[in-house]
Amino acid sequence: MSIPSFLSDDTTGSIRPAASPLSPDLDVKDWRIAEPILAQALANGEPAAAVRWSNPDSGRSGAFQPVASPFQREGKTCRAFVARINGADASKMLQAIGCPSEAGVVALDKVEPWKGI
């Protein structure tokens, strides 16, 4: 027999959930949807068409597009990519390097606003 908890499951506004490592415009739920899509895009062969994701609960969406061939860094296969994030108010473009693990977790480096070509 378990003892009922005195702690409430209510969410308070005192501590904001951590944003995604890609952008503060994405919340944790957005990143849970977007990260496996990014890992998939980075794992494909040569630079290809954008791979899209969306979170109907938040209304945010986006796309990831590898822009360079894979390279090795510290034993991991990494790629440069461009990300588009669509929010309720605006869209933003970012560029970064992503290194997916076998577990689908993507380590990000050099995330910055997209500079274009």
QUIMOPE-V476474 format. One record per pair of residues at least 24 apart in sequence whose ideal C-beta (glycine too) atoms are under 8 Angstrom apart, sorted by the first residue. I is the first residue (numbers start at 0). J is the second residue. D is the distance in Angstrom with one decimal. If there is no record, write none. Layout:
I|J|D + I|J|D
This chain:
20|107|5.1 + 20|110|7.5 + 21|82|6.4 + 21|84|7.7 + 21|93|6.8 + 21|95|7.0 + 21|107|6.1 + 21|110|6.2 + 22|82|7.8 + 22|84|5.7 + 22|91|7.2 + 22|93|6.4 + 22|110|7.5 + 24|59|7.3 + 24|84|5.4 + 24|86|5.5 + 24|91|6.7 + 25|59|6.5 + 25|84|6.6 + 26|57|6.5 + 28|54|6.2 + 28|56|6.5 + 28|57|6.5 + 29|54|4.9 + 29|57|5.7 + 29|59|5.2 + 33|61|6.4 + 33|63|7.8 + 34|103|7.0 + 34|104|7.2 + 34|105|5.6 + 35|103|5.3 + 36|63|6.4 + 37|63|4.8 + 37|80|7.4 + 37|82|7.6 + 37|97|6.0 + 37|99|7.5 + 37|105|5.3 + 38|97|7.8 + 38|99|4.0 + 38|103|4.8 + 38|104|7.6 + 38|105|5.3 + 40|64|7.0 + 40|65|5.8 + 40|80|6.7 + 41|65|6.1 + 41|69|7.8 + 41|76|8.0 + 41|77|7.7 + 41|78|4.8 + 41|80|6.5 + 41|97|4.9 + 41|98|7.8 + 41|99|5.1 + 41|105|6.9 + 42|76|7.9 + 42|99|6.1 + 49|83|7.5 + 58|86|7.6 + 58|87|5.4 + 59|84|6.9 + 59|85|6.4 + 59|86|5.4 + 59|87|7.6 + 60|85|4.8 + 61|85|5.8 + 66|94|7.7 + 72|96|7.9 + 72|98|6.3 + 75|99|7.8 + 75|100|7.1 + 75|106|7.2 + 77|108|7.7 + 81|113|5.8
